[in-house]
Amino acid sequence: MEWMILPLKRYAEFSGRSRRKEYWMWILFSILANIVLSIFDAVLGLGGSATTTTSSAPGAIGAAGNLSGGLLSGIFSLAVLLPNLSVSVRRLHDTDRSGWWILLPLVPLLFLAGGIIAGDAFVGVSSMIVAGVAFLGFFISGLLLLVWYCTEGTRGPNRFGDDPKGDLPADLARTFE
């Protein structure tokens, strides 16, 4: 549980490094909290919805669900925006990459938005091609970030700080004081 809330202790700390364990436990905590809050939103009527469907075909076994958040999950998402960004930047630092790489998926979207704002820059079929290329660029850059988040950090100190695995018990105890 300590690893799940560590980014809250380091709320807006963009310097330093974060291990994979800290990052992925934070992601797990965020997903679980959003699911629980979305259920509360749906039950309390705060704008969320929870729907399920089952297959009615003979011999079919299957169910699907749709869960969308409302007020509580929206407030939670807004409250953890800075910890999400900071732990992601620190995770990139652990792989010896600049935190600015977190903006990479925005580049194709900005290109697409620039074309839309320009108005007649894209017409007809070419606009669909540009939108497809922008989406592909967004998808590929997101995959690249995912690979970096899964990559083991550099061993020993790097330009962003000491190895977070170096003196783990003392660092963790100091963080939770």
MODELLER restraints for C-alpha pairs under 7 A, 6 or more apart:
rsr = mdl.restraints
at = mdl.atoms
rsr.add(forms.Gaussian(group=physical.xy_distance, feature=features.Distance(at['CA:3:A'], at['CA:22:A']), mean=5.26, stdev=0.5))
rsr.add(forms.Gaussian(group=physical.xy_distance, feature=features.Distance(at['CA:3:A'], at['CA:25:A']), mean=6.03, stdev=0.5))
rsr.add(forms.Gaussian(group=physical.xy_distance, feature=features.Distance(at['CA:4:A'], at['CA:22:A']), mean=6.75, stdev=0.5))
rsr.add(forms.Gaussian(group=physical.xy_distance, feature=features.Distance(at['CA:4:A'], at['CA:25:A']), mean=4.89, stdev=0.5))
rsr.add(forms.Gaussian(group=physical.xy_distance, feature=features.Distance(at['CA:4:A'], at['CA:26:A']), mean=4.66, stdev=0.5))
rsr.add(forms.Gaussian(group=physical.xy_distance, feature=features.Distance(at['CA:4:A'], at['CA:29:A']), mean=5.78, stdev=0.5))
rsr.add(forms.Gaussian(group=physical.xy_distance, feature=features.Distance(at['CA:5:A'], at['CA:26:A']), mean=6.77, stdev=0.5))
rsr.add(forms.Gaussian(group=physical.xy_distance, feature=features.Distance(at['CA:7:A'], at['CA:26:A']), mean=6.95, stdev=0.5))
rsr.add(forms.Gaussian(group=physical.xy_distance, feature=features.Distance(at['CA:7:A'], at['CA:83:A']), mean=5.64, stdev=0.5))
rsr.add(forms.Gaussian(group=physical.xy_distance, feature=features.Distance(at['CA:7:A'], at['CA:87:A']), mean=6.22, stdev=0.5))
rsr.add(forms.Gaussian(group=physical.xy_distance, feature=features.Distance(at['CA:8:A'], at['CA:83:A']), mean=6.18, stdev=0.5))
rsr.add(forms.Gaussian(group=physical.xy_distance, feature=features.Distance(at['CA:11:A'], at['CA:82:A']), mean=6.55, stdev=0.5))
rsr.add(forms.Gaussian(group=physical.xy_distance, feature=features.Distance(at['CA:11:A'], at['CA:83:A']), mean=4.91, stdev=0.5))
rsr.add(forms.Gaussian(group=physical.xy_distance, feature=features.Distance(at['CA:12:A'], at['CA:82:A']), mean=5.74, stdev=0.5))
rsr.add(forms.Gaussian(group=physical.xy_distance, feature=features.Distance(at['CA:12:A'], at['CA:83:A']), mean=5.91, stdev=0.5))
rsr.add(forms.Gaussian(group=physical.xy_distance, feature=features.Distance(at['CA:12:A'], at['CA:86:A']), mean=5.81, stdev=0.5))
rsr.add(forms.Gaussian(group=physical.xy_distance, feature=features.Distance(at['CA:13:A'], at['CA:86:A']), mean=5.96, stdev=0.5))
rsr.add(forms.Gaussian(group=physical.xy_distance, feature=features.Distance(at['CA:14:A'], at['CA:86:A']), mean=4.86, stdev=0.5))
rsr.add(forms.Gaussian(group=physical.xy_distance, feature=features.Distance(at['CA:14:A'], at['CA:89:A']), mean=6.27, stdev=0.5))
rsr.add(forms.Gaussian(group=physical.xy_distance, feature=features.Distance(at['CA:14:A'], at['CA:90:A']), mean=6.12, stdev=0.5))
rsr.add(forms.Gaussian(group=physical.xy_distance, feature=features.Distance(at['CA:15:A'], at['CA:90:A']), mean=6.47, stdev=0.5))
rsr.add(forms.Gaussian(group=physical.xy_distance, feature=features.Distance(at['CA:16:A'], at['CA:90:A']), mean=5.85, stdev=0.5))
rsr.add(forms.Gaussian(group=physical.xy_distance, feature=features.Distance(at['CA:16:A'], at['CA:93:A']), mean=6.88, stdev=0.5))
rsr.add(forms.Gaussian(group=physical.xy_distance, feature=features.Distance(at['CA:16:A'], at['CA:160:A']), mean=5.45, stdev=0.5))
rsr.add(forms.Gaussian(group=physical.xy_distance, feature=features.Distance(at['CA:16:A'], at['CA:161:A']), mean=5.37, stdev=0.5))
rsr.add(forms.Gaussian(group=physical.xy_distance, feature=features.Distance(at['CA:17:A'], at['CA:90:A']), mean=4.44, stdev=0.5))
rsr.add(forms.Gaussian(group=physical.xy_distance, feature=features.Distance(at['CA:17:A'], at['CA:91:A']), mean=5.96, stdev=0.5))
rsr.add(forms.Gaussian(group=physical.xy_distance, feature=features.Distance(at['CA:17:A'], at['CA:93:A']), mean=5.40, stdev=0.5))
rsr.add(forms.Gaussian(group=physical.xy_distance, feature=features.Distance(at['CA:17:A'], at['CA:94:A']), mean=4.83, stdev=0.5))
rsr.add(forms.Gaussian(group=physical.xy_distance, feature=features.Distance(at['CA:17:A'], at['CA:160:A']), mean=6.66, stdev=0.5))
rsr.add(forms.Gaussian(group=physical.xy_distance, feature=features.Distance(at['CA:17:A'], at['CA:161:A']), mean=6.54, stdev=0.5))
rsr.add(forms.Gaussian(group=physical.xy_distance, feature=features.Distance(at['CA:17:A'], at['CA:164:A']), mean=6.43, stdev=0.5))
rsr.add(forms.Gaussian(group=physical.xy_distance, feature=features.Distance(at['CA:18:A'], at['CA:87:A']), mean=6.63, stdev=0.5))
rsr.add(forms.Gaussian(group=physical.xy_distance, feature=features.Distance(at['CA:18:A'], at['CA:90:A']), mean=5.06, stdev=0.5))
rsr.add(forms.Gaussian(group=physical.xy_distance, feature=features.Distance(at['CA:18:A'], at['CA:91:A']), mean=4.84, stdev=0.5))
rsr.add(forms.Gaussian(group=physical.xy_distance, feature=features.Distance(at['CA:18:A'], at['CA:94:A']), mean=6.02, stdev=0.5))
rsr.add(forms.Gaussian(group=physical.xy_distance, feature=features.Distance(at['CA:18:A'], at['CA:164:A']), mean=6.46, stdev=0.5))
rsr.add(forms.Gaussian(group=physical.xy_distance, feature=features.Distance(at['CA:19:A'], at['CA:91:A']), mean=6.36, stdev=0.5))
rsr.add(forms.Gaussian(group=physical.xy_distance, feature=features.Distance(at['CA:19:A'], at['CA:94:A']), mean=6.77, stdev=0.5))
rsr.add(forms.Gaussian(group=physical.xy_distance, feature=features.Distance(at['CA:19:A'], at['CA:153:A']), mean=6.96, stdev=0.5))
rsr.add(forms.Gaussian(group=physical.xy_distance, feature=features.Distance(at['CA:19:A'], at['CA:164:A']), mean=6.27, stdev=0.5))
rsr.add(forms.Gaussian(group=physical.xy_distance, feature=features.Distance(at['CA:20:A'], at['CA:91:A']), mean=6.94, stdev=0.5))
rsr.add(forms.Gaussian(group=physical.xy_distance, feature=features.Distance(at['CA:20:A'], at['CA:149:A']), mean=6.98, stdev=0.5))
rsr.add(forms.Gaussian(group=physical.xy_distance, feature=features.Distance(at['CA:20:A'], at['CA:150:A']), mean=6.77, stdev=0.5))
rsr.add(forms.Gaussian(group=physical.xy_distance, feature=features.Distance(at['CA:23:A'], at['CA:87:A']), mean=6.27, stdev=0.5))
rsr.add(forms.Gaussian(group=physical.xy_distance, feature=features.Distance(at['CA:23:A'], at['CA:91:A']), mean=6.76, stdev=0.5))
rsr.add(forms.Gaussian(group=physical.xy_distance, feature=features.Distance(at['CA:34:A'], at['CA:73:A']), mean=5.61, stdev=0.5))
rsr.add(forms.Gaussian(group=physical.xy_distance, feature=features.Distance(at['CA:37:A'], at['CA:72:A']), mean=5.88, stdev=0.5))
rsr.add(forms.Gaussian(group=physical.xy_distance, feature=features.Distance(at['CA:37:A'], at['CA:73:A']), mean=5.13, stdev=0.5))
rsr.add(forms.Gaussian(group=physical.xy_distance, feature=features.Distance(at['CA:38:A'], at['CA:48:A']), mean=6.00, stdev=0.5))
rsr.add(forms.Gaussian(group=physical.xy_distance, feature=features.Distance(at['CA:38:A'], at['CA:67:A']), mean=6.76, stdev=0.5))
rsr.add(forms.Gaussian(group=physical.xy_distance, feature=features.Distance(at['CA:38:A'], at['CA:68:A']), mean=6.18, stdev=0.5))
rsr.add(forms.Gaussian(group=physical.xy_distance, feature=features.Distance(at['CA:38:A'], at['CA:69:A']), mean=4.40, stdev=0.5))
rsr.add(forms.Gaussian(group=physical.xy_distance, feature=features.Distance(at['CA:38:A'], at['CA:70:A']), mean=6.35, stdev=0.5))
rsr.add(forms.Gaussian(group=physical.xy_distance, feature=features.Distance(at['CA:38:A'], at['CA:73:A']), mean=5.66, stdev=0.5))
rsr.add(forms.Gaussian(group=physical.xy_distance, feature=features.Distance(at['CA:39:A'], at['CA:50:A']), mean=6.93, stdev=0.5))
rsr.add(forms.Gaussian(group=physical.xy_distance, feature=features.Distance(at['CA:41:A'], at['CA:47:A']), mean=6.21, stdev=0.5))
rsr.add(forms.Gaussian(group=physical.xy_distance, feature=features.Distance(at['CA:41:A'], at['CA:48:A']), mean=4.84, stdev=0.5))
rsr.add(forms.Gaussian(group=physical.xy_distance, feature=features.Distance(at['CA:41:A'], at['CA:69:A']), mean=6.48, stdev=0.5))
rsr.add(forms.Gaussian(group=physical.xy_distance, feature=features.Distance(at['CA:41:A'], at['CA:70:A']), mean=5.41, stdev=0.5))
rsr.add(forms.Gaussian(group=physical.xy_distance, feature=features.Distance(at['CA:41:A'], at['CA:71:A']), mean=6.58, stdev=0.5))
rsr.add(forms.Gaussian(group=physical.xy_distance, feature=features.Distance(at['CA:41:A'], at['CA:72:A']), mean=6.19, stdev=0.5))
rsr.add(forms.Gaussian(group=physical.xy_distance, feature=features.Distance(at['CA:42:A'], at['CA:48:A']), mean=4.37, stdev=0.5))
rsr.add(forms.Gaussian(group=physical.xy_distance, feature=features.Distance(at['CA:42:A'], at['CA:49:A']), mean=4.67, stdev=0.5))
rsr.add(forms.Gaussian(group=physical.xy_distance, feature=features.Distance(at['CA:42:A'], at['CA:50:A']), mean=6.02, stdev=0.5))
rsr.add(forms.Gaussian(group=physical.xy_distance, feature=features.Distance(at['CA:46:A'], at['CA:70:A']), mean=5.61, stdev=0.5))
rsr.add(forms.Gaussian(group=physical.xy_distance, feature=features.Distance(at['CA:46:A'], at['CA:71:A']), mean=5.63, stdev=0.5))
rsr.add(forms.Gaussian(group=physical.xy_distance, feature=features.Distance(at['CA:47:A'], at['CA:69:A']), mean=7.00, stdev=0.5))
rsr.add(forms.Gaussian(group=physical.xy_distance, feature=features.Distance(at['CA:47:A'], at['CA:70:A']), mean=4.33, stdev=0.5))
rsr.add(forms.Gaussian(group=physical.xy_distance, feature=features.Distance(at['CA:47:A'], at['CA:71:A']), mean=6.28, stdev=0.5))
rsr.add(forms.Gaussian(group=physical.xy_distance, feature=features.Distance(at['CA:48:A'], at['CA:68:A']), mean=5.29, stdev=0.5))
rsr.add(forms.Gaussian(group=physical.xy_distance, feature=features.Distance(at['CA:48:A'], at['CA:69:A']), mean=4.47, stdev=0.5))
rsr.add(forms.Gaussian(group=physical.xy_distance, feature=features.Distance(at['CA:48:A'], at['CA:70:A']), mean=4.07, stdev=0.5))
rsr.add(forms.Gaussian(group=physical.xy_distance, feature=features.Distance(at['CA:49:A'], at['CA:67:A']), mean=5.81, stdev=0.5))
rsr.add(forms.Gaussian(group=physical.xy_distance, feature=features.Distance(at['CA:49:A'], at['CA:68:A']), mean=5.31, stdev=0.5))
rsr.add(forms.Gaussian(group=physical.xy_distance, feature=features.Distance(at['CA:49:A'], at['CA:69:A']), mean=6.83, stdev=0.5))
rsr.add(forms.Gaussian(group=physical.xy_distance, feature=features.Distance(at['CA:50:A'], at['CA:66:A']), mean=5.68, stdev=0.5))
rsr.add(forms.Gaussian(group=physical.xy_distance, feature=features.Distance(at['CA:50:A'], at['CA:67:A']), mean=4.58, stdev=0.5))
rsr.add(forms.Gaussian(group=physical.xy_distance, feature=features.Distance(at['CA:50:A'], at['CA:68:A']), mean=6.58, stdev=0.5))
rsr.add(forms.Gaussian(group=physical.xy_distance, feature=features.Distance(at['CA:51:A'], at['CA:65:A']), mean=5.61, stdev=0.5))
rsr.add(forms.Gaussian(group=physical.xy_distance, feature=features.Distance(at['CA:51:A'], at['CA:66:A']), mean=5.20, stdev=0.5))
rsr.add(forms.Gaussian(group=physical.xy_distance, feature=features.Distance(at['CA:51:A'], at['CA:67:A']), mean=6.62, stdev=0.5))
rsr.add(forms.Gaussian(group=physical.xy_distance, feature=features.Distance(at['CA:52:A'], at['CA:63:A']), mean=6.98, stdev=0.5))
rsr.add(forms.Gaussian(group=physical.xy_distance, feature=features.Distance(at['CA:52:A'], at['CA:64:A']), mean=5.59, stdev=0.5))
rsr.add(forms.Gaussian(group=physical.xy_distance, feature=features.Distance(at['CA:52:A'], at['CA:65:A']), mean=4.24, stdev=0.5))
rsr.add(forms.Gaussian(group=physical.xy_distance, feature=features.Distance(at['CA:52:A'], at['CA:66:A']), mean=6.31, stdev=0.5))
rsr.add(forms.Gaussian(group=physical.xy_distance, feature=features.Distance(at['CA:53:A'], at['CA:63:A']), mean=5.56, stdev=0.5))
rsr.add(forms.Gaussian(group=physical.xy_distance, feature=features.Distance(at['CA:53:A'], at['CA:64:A']), mean=5.29, stdev=0.5))
rsr.add(forms.Gaussian(group=physical.xy_distance, feature=features.Distance(at['CA:53:A'], at['CA:65:A']), mean=6.33, stdev=0.5))
rsr.add(forms.Gaussian(group=physical.xy_distance, feature=features.Distance(at['CA:54:A'], at['CA:62:A']), mean=5.76, stdev=0.5))
rsr.add(forms.Gaussian(group=physical.xy_distance, feature=features.Distance(at['CA:54:A'], at['CA:63:A']), mean=4.26, stdev=0.5))
rsr.add(forms.Gaussian(group=physical.xy_distance, feature=features.Distance(at['CA:54:A'], at['CA:64:A']), mean=6.42, stdev=0.5))
rsr.add(forms.Gaussian(group=physical.xy_distance, feature=features.Distance(at['CA:55:A'], at['CA:61:A']), mean=6.54, stdev=0.5))
rsr.add(forms.Gaussian(group=physical.xy_distance, feature=features.Distance(at['CA:55:A'], at['CA:62:A']), mean=5.57, stdev=0.5))
rsr.add(forms.Gaussian(group=physical.xy_distance, feature=features.Distance(at['CA:55:A'], at['CA:63:A']), mean=6.31, stdev=0.5))
rsr.add(forms.Gaussian(group=physical.xy_distance, feature=features.Distance(at['CA:89:A'], at['CA:99:A']), mean=4.43, stdev=0.5))
rsr.add(forms.Gaussian(group=physical.xy_distance, feature=features.Distance(at['CA:89:A'], at['CA:102:A']), mean=6.88, stdev=0.5))
rsr.add(forms.Gaussian(group=physical.xy_distance, feature=features.Distance(at['CA:91:A'], at['CA:149:A']), mean=6.38, stdev=0.5))
rsr.add(forms.Gaussian(group=physical.xy_distance, feature=features.Distance(at['CA:92:A'], at['CA:98:A']), mean=6.42, stdev=0.5))
rsr.add(forms.Gaussian(group=physical.xy_distance, feature=features.Distance(at['CA:92:A'], at['CA:99:A']), mean=5.80, stdev=0.5))
rsr.add(forms.Gaussian(group=physical.xy_distance, feature=features.Distance(at['CA:92:A'], at['CA:148:A']), mean=6.94, stdev=0.5))
rsr.add(forms.Gaussian(group=physical.xy_distance, feature=features.Distance(at['CA:92:A'], at['CA:149:A']), mean=6.80, stdev=0.5))
rsr.add(forms.Gaussian(group=physical.xy_distance, feature=features.Distance(at['CA:93:A'], at['CA:99:A']), mean=6.35, stdev=0.5))
rsr.add(forms.Gaussian(group=physical.xy_distance, feature=features.Distance(at['CA:93:A'], at['CA:160:A']), mean=5.91, stdev=0.5))
rsr.add(forms.Gaussian(group=physical.xy_distance, feature=features.Distance(at['CA:94:A'], at['CA:153:A']), mean=4.75, stdev=0.5))
rsr.add(forms.Gaussian(group=physical.xy_distance, feature=features.Distance(at['CA:94:A'], at['CA:154:A']), mean=6.19, stdev=0.5))
rsr.add(forms.Gaussian(group=physical.xy_distance, feature=features.Distance(at['CA:95:A'], at['CA:152:A']), mean=6.84, stdev=0.5))
rsr.add(forms.Gaussian(group=physical.xy_distance, feature=features.Distance(at['CA:95:A'], at['CA:153:A']), mean=4.40, stdev=0.5))
rsr.add(forms.Gaussian(group=physical.xy_distance, feature=features.Distance(at['CA:95:A'], at['CA:154:A']), mean=5.48, stdev=0.5))
rsr.add(forms.Gaussian(group=physical.xy_distance, feature=features.Distance(at['CA:96:A'], at['CA:154:A']), mean=6.64, stdev=0.5))
rsr.add(forms.Gaussian(group=physical.xy_distance, feature=features.Distance(at['CA:96:A'], at['CA:158:A']), mean=6.49, stdev=0.5))
rsr.add(forms.Gaussian(group=physical.xy_distance, feature=features.Distance(at['CA:104:A'], at['CA:141:A']), mean=6.16, stdev=0.5))
rsr.add(forms.Gaussian(group=physical.xy_distance, feature=features.Distance(at['CA:105:A'], at['CA:138:A']), mean=4.84, stdev=0.5))
rsr.add(forms.Gaussian(group=physical.xy_distance, feature=features.Distance(at['CA:105:A'], at['CA:141:A']), mean=5.25, stdev=0.5))
rsr.add(forms.Gaussian(group=physical.xy_distance, feature=features.Distance(at['CA:105:A'], at['CA:142:A']), mean=5.91, stdev=0.5))
rsr.add(forms.Gaussian(group=physical.xy_distance, feature=features.Distance(at['CA:108:A'], at['CA:134:A']), mean=4.77, stdev=0.5))
rsr.add(forms.Gaussian(group=physical.xy_distance, feature=features.Distance(at['CA:108:A'], at['CA:137:A']), mean=5.75, stdev=0.5))
rsr.add(forms.Gaussian(group=physical.xy_distance, feature=features.Distance(at['CA:108:A'], at['CA:138:A']), mean=5.81, stdev=0.5))
rsr.add(forms.Gaussian(group=physical.xy_distance, feature=features.Distance(at['CA:109:A'], at['CA:134:A']), mean=6.17, stdev=0.5))
rsr.add(forms.Gaussian(group=physical.xy_distance, feature=features.Distance(at['CA:109:A'], at['CA:138:A']), mean=6.99, stdev=0.5))
rsr.add(forms.Gaussian(group=physical.xy_distance, feature=features.Distance(at['CA:112:A'], at['CA:131:A']), mean=6.48, stdev=0.5))
rsr.add(forms.Gaussian(group=physical.xy_distance, feature=features.Distance(at['CA:112:A'], at['CA:134:A']), mean=6.25, stdev=0.5))
rsr.add(forms.Gaussian(group=physical.xy_distance, feature=features.Distance(at['CA:115:A'], at['CA:121:A']), mean=5.69, stdev=0.5))
rsr.add(forms.Gaussian(group=physical.xy_distance, feature=features.Distance(at['CA:115:A'], at['CA:122:A']), mean=6.58, stdev=0.5))
rsr.add(forms.Gaussian(group=physical.xy_distance, feature=features.Distance(at['CA:155:A'], at['CA:163:A']), mean=6.22, stdev=0.5))
rsr.add(forms.Gaussian(group=physical.xy_distance, feature=features.Distance(at['CA:156:A'], at['CA:162:A']), mean=6.35, stdev=0.5))
rsr.add(forms.Gaussian(group=physical.xy_distance, feature=features.Distance(at['CA:156:A'], at['CA:163:A']), mean=4.85, stdev=0.5))
rsr.add(forms.Gaussian(group=physical.xy_distance, feature=features.Distance(at['CA:157:A'], at['CA:163:A']), mean=5.03, stdev=0.5))
